[in-house]
Amino acid sequence: MSIRQTGKVRGGAAVVVVAALAITLVGCGGGEDNGKSQESPKASTPQTKGSEQAPGPSAGKSAQPLEELAIVTGASGMTLVINSMQRDPGGFLTVNGQIKNTGSQSFAGTSAWRGIELKGSGESVAGATLVDKVGKKRYYVLRDTEARCLCTTGISSVDPGQTIPFFAQFPAPPASTTEVDFNLPTFATATVKISG
C-alpha cells in the first residue's frame, strides 16, 4: 500500500469514526421535551411511546421510551417519526427517527429517498433536506470524503409492520434558528424544533 493510499484510508476512517462518535453522543443526549415542540398541520401531535430504536449504525438499542417530535405520513401506509433533532459539537445537526410500514404490503419505493443530488448514494435517506424558513436556506445531508452520505443506507424495501431506524446528519443552521422543516421524499413535511 502506498503512502497516498494509506492517507486516504486513514482520512476516510477518521470521518467514519467522527460520525459514529457524533451519533453515539446524540443517542446519549438528553431528549428534553419542554412542551415547545411544533410540527406542520400535516404532522400529528407529539407523544411518547415505548418503542426502541438504534439511532445509527454503531449504536445499541435503548430501553427508554423515545420522544416523538413529529409524525408524518407518506405513500402506501408509510409513517415517518422524528425522535430527535440535535445540534452536535463541530457544527452538525443530527436527525434520528424511525420509518414504519403501517400498510399491508411491502413498500419498495425507497429509491426516491436517496434523492438526485448524489447518484452514488445507493439505497439510503440521502434525499432528506432541512429548510430554515427564517434564514431562507436549504440544507442537504452531509457526505464524507468518499462522497457517501452521513445517513442510514441499505434500505431497499420495508415489509408490512416493519420499523426501520434512521439517522441523517446536516450542517447545523445558525444558533438563532430554533426550528426547521424536515422533508424526506414520499413523506409530508414536518416542522421540528431543534434541541441544543
Summary of the structure (lengths in Angstrom):
residues: 196
radius of gyration: 16.5
end to end distance: 42.6
largest distance: 55.9
contacts: 606
relative contact order: 0.21
helix: 19%
strand: 34%
